[in-house]
Amino acid sequence: MPDPEKPVRLDLNCPEFQQNWFDLSRDEAERVRATLRKIQRLTWSEIYRDKGLNWEGIKSYALPPDIKTLYSFRLSRSARGIGYRDGDYLRIVLLKFDHDAAYGKK
C-alpha cells in the first residue's frame, strides 16, 4: 500500500483534462494552477483531510478494475477536478464546471 505521508505527485497528461484546462480564461486557469500547486505540496493524508479541496469519492461511475475509487475535488470556485489515486500519483482525468456533472447526474 502506498505511503500516506509521501507527497502527492500530479499526472495532468489526460487529453480531456488538458483540453478543458486550455479552454479556461486566463484568470480561471491561474486559480486552477494555484490549487494544483497546493495539491503538489500536500501529502496524501493531508489531501484526504483538506476542507478547501472538498475531496469526495464518486460512486456513480462504473470503473475499470485497476481504479479503486474516482474522486471529485475543488480546483476553484467554479471548477472541480475528477481523478484517481495510482500509487503516489493523482491522475486527473477531467475538469468540470457543472457540479452535478462531476457526479454523473446530468
Secondary structure, 3 states (H helix, E strand, C coil): CCCCCCECEEECCCHHHHHHHHCCCHHHHHHHHHHHHHHHHCEHHHHHHCCCCCCEEECCCCCCCCCCCEEEEECCCCCEEEEEEECCEEEEEEEECCHHHHHCCC
